[in-house]
Amino acid sequence: MSSKHDSDDEGQVVSDAEDNYNLSDAEDDDHEHETTTTVDMPLKPSFLAPEASAGPVPFNVEKDCAYLLLEARIILKAMIEMRLKQERIASGNLMVDEIQNLLRSQKEDTDIDWITEIQELKRKLVAEVRRNHGLEQDLNHLDKKIALLIKNRNNIQSVIAKPEKKKKKGDADKVGEFINAKNKELYSNLFYLLQTEPVYLANLLYLCSADEMNSFLDTVILTLFGDAYSPREEFLILSLFKLALSREIKSLSSVRDLRQAETVVIKMILAYNKRKQGAEYSKATLLPLAQQVAKQADLQLEMTPTIVHRYLIDQKEVSTGEKSALDRNLPVDQILELKEVQAELASRAHQLIGIVEKFLDAIINSLPRLPYGIRWICKQVQRLAAEQLPTSTQNDILSVTGYFVYYRFLNLIFLSPELALIERPSAAKNMLVVSKVLQQMFNLTTFSEKHMAVVNDWISSNLGRVKQYLTAVLDVPDPEDHLKVDRYIELTQKTKPVIIISHAEISRTHQLLNKHIDSLVPSKGDDHLRVILKELDALGPVPDGDEDHEVQLTLVNRFESHVEAEINPDKHLYSETKELVIKALSGIPVEPKKDAPPVFLDTLKRGLEHADKTGNQPLHVIIAKTIENMKKLEEKGMIKSIDNYSGFLREVALEVANRQAIREQQKKEVRRLGATVKNLLSLQQYMNDQIRQYNEYLEKCKEQHYQGKNKKKSKKLPTEEKVKPTKFSYSQLKRRGVISSVDESMESVIKKMDFVISSKKYGVFNVVAKLGPAEAKNVKVDMDELLECQANGVSTIDREGLVLNVNLTIHMLNKMLMK
């Protein structure tokens, strides 16, 4: 070959391999012909060029070179084809026969039908969740009854006592007005929803203005998810980070852009790192070292040439007592040429390296104690970058990891008030230099400034350790495995989550949600957030200063579990059909290649014929069921035959390509669901026991409440009477305000009636309306119902045309109880 051919670049070789070079099936038989052709064109590879002047290249050398080039092209072509095939498999863009071949290349799947088992477990789970939801409502209702009864009992003495002069409203009244019982319950529903459905907060954070962001982040990160650490809170807040990161990375062109601006995620991480576990790690790992450095009064680590130069002049003048002849205002380049400055910089660099090395050792050795959350967030950046920014390199990922771990977390220790750097400016400068070197290392770069070049060799020699550390940071299990918590935890909790939140935080969150509700929930349907906001009363201005108070909210879920949506019959049919297709394609022989791609339905019909010929009844049943299911799915608009079911086949191909990983996930899901159903049954037994105990306690409370202090008097009553019958005329009850109004059609008759009130059961009063000796009407009034109406702000109740004032009826019955 000519020298021009010898100098062909790699790109040309790739092009030849992809476009021009075709191997026949009889490749080995044609080698002799190819060799002869090559000999006719003298071959002089570039790496033999220096020997060209020594004479002609021997034939056997040319022949070997030709073979090497040919083999390189064959290998390169195979690599390109393999790469393209892998990309097609990863995207799921496979033909039917390719899916079949992929199935045959895998280990035979003898596992049970996990999809059906998962669906069956979910059905059981939903049934138990509904049962438990009913029990939980009963339990909450009993709890509320007891609380209202105790509150009413405490108020009885004040109700029957002589009325006092009305006092001027004070701060305590204002606190009560800010959040009434109805709103308190709705806020407990609202913050539970925000905690457990992170999509609302993840989107709201991007709608906040810069002024709103900081205070709202404290509410979200520190208040709603707890300053202290619990696996449940950590699991939920990491779910929020996952959504926020996904949204943010979609808007980037490079993963390194995460380091460029104060984005929402960066602000979230800063707030997250203020939590207890982050502060404790930093104080235990780095604070002792930082304190040692800060205490060294004579330590000088400043590396800026002009400052070092002036320091040397000052030192000389102090020690000699003579004014230095050196120019204090020399340019930096000239200062760096001074031997005294070079020596001082070398000395400081030596001290600096020793200190930085201790910090680096402490950081690397404490990796197992590094908070799990920050590691998992970095892992999500790696995963999302691989999915959404495929051009990202491993160095890009490690650099961003270093930015999150060091600059946005560990570096904060140098600002710790415990170092008292404000009082010691020289110590503050030393800390700044140490931090600067560490930051450069975790950015995986060396210094470009000339005066810092003295530490570059040491940085370069340790970058391997930093990369190894950052790689290890990303090696963490998923939250479900690490925290032993999964998305079903909310279904099996015996104790409800509690948050301590200020009125100002409640008000700000409420206002932000109202302001952005149309962006958060574009549809006007029955979205859970819209339902709660619609029922909440409007709030006034945000409380501030002394008017702001904290309240404890017990978070309660008022909506059905998300699991119910997952057992949708259509979704189950779709998943079942995918599983059937995979089984069918595994049993149908692969058809020899044709010019046109195979039609999916034709392949299934051919499979039916094959099953009938071979007597394979199980395969026949599977294929027939597959075709039947596909017709149903097409009627529902979930798959389309017009494009040869391409979208459906893509999902099948992806499931086949990731079969092993999907099977492992399915097995984990079965274990989780099984454990959750077991825990639900245990919770069910627990709540039944609680309800029994609450009912017993409620009866005791009623007995004590309605007996009052006059137990001796109560003994004189007939055993079935709990309260002595008392007679009232209509005019008496109307004058006291107990009767608010009556049905117009009955008014003339009711005005002539007398009302006898008695009780044979604690808390339930019988009101008998009499017209002369005859009994005209008999209604029941339940004190529990009255107290609940009072708590919910309901002012009247209707009893068969007789409308009673709630508050005044309670007042009258309380007086009756104490007589």
Secondary structure, DSSP 4 states (H G I P E B T S, - for coil): --HHHHT--HHHHHHIIIII----TTTGGGHHHHHHHHHHS----GGGGGGGGG-PPPHHHHHHHHHHHHHHHHHHHHHHHHHHHHHHHHHT---HHHHHHHHHHSPP-----HHHHHHHHHHHHHHHHHHHHHHHHHHHHHHHHHHHHHHHHHHHHHHHSPPPPPPPP-HHHHHHHHS-HHHHHHHHHHHHHHHH-THHHHHHTTTS-HHHHHHHHIIIIIIIS-SS--HHHHHHHHHHHHHHHHHHHHT-SSGGGGGTS--HHHHHHHHHTTSHHHHHHHHHHTHHHHHHHHH-TT------HHHHHHHHHHHHHHHHSS---S-TT--HHHHHH-HHHHHHHHHHHHHHHHHHHHHHHHHHHTGGGS-HHHHHHHHHHHHHHHHH-TT--HHHHHHHHHIIIIITTGGGGGG-GGG-GGG-HHHHHHHHHHHHHHHHHHTT----SGGGGGGHHHHHHHHHHHHHHHHHHT----HHHHTS--TTGGGS-SS--EEEEEHHHHHHHHHHHHHHHHHH--S-S--HHHHHHHHSPP--SPP-GGG--EEEEE----S--THHHHT-HHHHHHHHHHHHHHHHHHHSPPPPP-SSPPPHHHHHHHHHHHHHHHT-HHHHHHHHHHHHHHHHHHHTTSS-TTTTTHHHHHHHHHHHHTHHHHHHHHHHHHHHHHHHHHHHHHHHHHHHHHHHHHHHHHHHHHHHHHHTT-HHHHHHS-TT-SEEEEEEEHHHHHHTTSEEEE-GGGHHHHTT-EEEEEEEETTEEEEEEEETTEEEEEEEEEHHHHHHHHHTT--EEEETTEEEEHHHHHHHHHHHHH-
